[in-house]
Amino acid sequence: MLDKAVIERLEKIVGEKNVLTKKADLISYSYDATADTQTEMPDVVVLPATTEEVVQIVKLANETSTPIYPRGSGTNLSGGTIPLKKGIVLGVQRMDKILEVDADNLTATVQAGVIVADLNSAVAAHGLIYPPDPGTVATATMAGTVAECAGGLRGLKYGVTKHYVMGMQVVLPNGDLVKFGGKTVKNVTAYDFAALFVGSEGTLGMVTEITAKLIPAPKFRKTMLALYKNLADAGNTVQGIIKAHVIPATLEIMDAKTMETVENYAKVGLPTGYAALLLIEVDGMAKDAVDAEAAAVVEVVKKNSGELRVAETDTERDKLWAARRAALPALAQLSPTTVLEDATVPRSRLTDMLMEIQKIGEKYQLNIGTFGHAGDGNLHPTILADAKNKEEMERVHRAVDEIFAAALSMGGTLSGEHGIGIAKMAYLKDELGQSGLDMMRTIKNAFDPKGIMNPGKMVPAKEV
């Protein structure tokens, strides 16, 4: 438990009302959106408003060897913000200022706690967008998405967070403030620190400001819904679209279980009686090019026995997007525990992975709804269970083992966008090997020799 004198010093830094110690507050910050994970209440929650306050907090934590857990909105799905060793949860909710939108240089500079959707609302007036588009876009913070290297629905065509971070301010574990990158399109000065900190899950330092790349918003788009009686046909369509050299802005999949659940939950008019659907959107700056891509998509859908419907109005399009964004909350209502995974494979193996997930669900007699970003091979098999049922959870864990093993055997990865946190550390060696784990530990120890930054996450403890 933290010494009272440390609490008082924190109160002097950020103000008494921004230091939370009541049990109800501590419980609220003891978990995130990840199911089936260990939780622990922090000693204190601290809510700074400036980089300078973060520097002082981290210096105090370093001085007292107190663990720090950076936290955005807590929507992460790998246990990345859970305070396993008590200490300080450092929340960025008050760091919510958009410091600059520079339309001439196509950049925006923001504090850590800016919500992704709020940034997009601010830049829309300039005809621009910030493309990373996680499912929690209305609540996820910029620093949280940087920490996890979030992807989302537009990742296929536009890329993920790491492609849009041009510079950062980071408070290192000893309290030093470093700045790197900026507004220049080219910058090869020193190591690529931005690439190192994006996806580091708060284990190397605390990101306080981000300079993000913006792009012009596409002027034309066409949104389509393809329906299939056979799951494999949907997977084959995805491969066919890519082979046709069409890169849609969005290429999402839902299986039958997800479709049925979403419709019951959101009432957006999704049809029933199909094995799967694909939500496909092509966009661009030229109408002729968009029309040509849409025509190519139609051809592939028909070739793979798909039934096509086109959104004729923005209202119809918005309903389709709302359906996709409702997938996780809809499935989560069906059972007390929702285990959402993030297996990702090369696009050429998508159909194989879809069928393998189906087989694994049948083998372990589990209720699995699968949805995800089919265009980039990023699937989210969602296992519906009850953590109180020990026997069922044992089957869940065995199924997860097989899902990850299948993804790796197909040349895939443990995580396309959800990160490692605590949920996937046990599998890291399977993908990286011992030398890869050793390299991660070397980097972690170099930045954080006292091990105070988000301890117990992402980097497994050394085996003895």
RALINSUL-V546554 format. One line per field, one symbol per residue. ss: DSSP state (~ for helix, > for strand, _ for the rest). phi: phi as a letter, one per 30 degrees, with the letter a starting at -180 (. if undefined). psi: psi as a letter, one per 30 degrees, with the letter a starting at -180 (. if undefined). A space follows every 10 residues. Layout:
ss = ???
phi = ???
psi = ???
This chain:
ss = ___~~~~~~~ ~~~~_~~~>> __~~~~~~__ __________ ___>>>>___ ~~~~~~~~~~ ~~~~___>>> >_________ _______>>> >______>>> >>____>>>> >___>~~~~~ ~~~~___>>_ __>_______ >~~~~~~~__ _>__~~~~__ ~~~_>>>>>> >>____>>>> >_________ __~~~~~___ ____>>>>>> >>>_>>___> >>>>>>>>__ ~~~~~~~~~~ ~~~______> >>>>>~~~~~ ~~~~~~____ _____>>>>> >>>>__~~~~ ~~~~~~~~~~ ~~~___>>>> ___~~~~~~~ ~~~~~_~~~~ ~~____>>>> ___>__~~~~ ~~~~~~~~~~ ~~~___>>>> >>>~~~_>>> >>>>>____~ ~~~~~~~~~~ ~~~~~~~~~_ __>_______ ____~~~~~~ ~~~~~~~~~~ ~~~~~~~___ __>_______ ____
phi = .ddeddeddd dddcjedccc bdedddddcc bbdddhbdba dddacbbdcb ddddeddddd dddchcdbbd bccicdbbid cdddchicdc dcedcccdda ccddchbbcb decddedddd dddddcibbc debdecedbd ddddddechd cjdcdedcib eddbccaacb cdecjdcbba ilcddcacdi dddeddddid hidclcdcbb ccdcbddddb abcbcccbdb dddddddedd ddddiccddb bcbbdedded dddddchcid dcicdabccb bcblcbdddd dddddddedd dddcidccbc ddbddddddd ddddddeddd ddddadbbcc cbdbbeedce dededddddd ddechccbcc bkcedciccc dcccabddce dddddedddd eddddddddc icbdbcadic hcdbedcedd cciddddddd dddedddbdd icdhdicicd dddc
psi = kkkeeeeeee eeefkefgjk fkeeeeefgf lagklhlklk klelkkilfl eeeeeeeeee eeeghkkkjk kcfgglgggf gkifhbbkkj kgefigkjek jifeghlkkl legkkeeeee eefefggllj ekilfhfffk leeeeeefhl cafgeeefaa effgjfllkk jlfgfkkkkl abfkekjgka lieeeefkgf hgffljkfkk jkkllkkkfk lkklkkkkfk eeeeeeeeee eefghkjlek ilkkleeeee eeeeefhggk llglfllkjk kklafkeeee eeeeeeeeee eefgglkkkk jfleeeeeee eeeeffeeee effflfkjjj lhkklkefge eeeeeeeeee eeeghljkkk laiefggjki kjkjajffje eeeeeeeeee eeeeeeeefg galekfffae bffgeffeee efleeeeeee eeeeeeeiff hfjhkgkejk kkk.
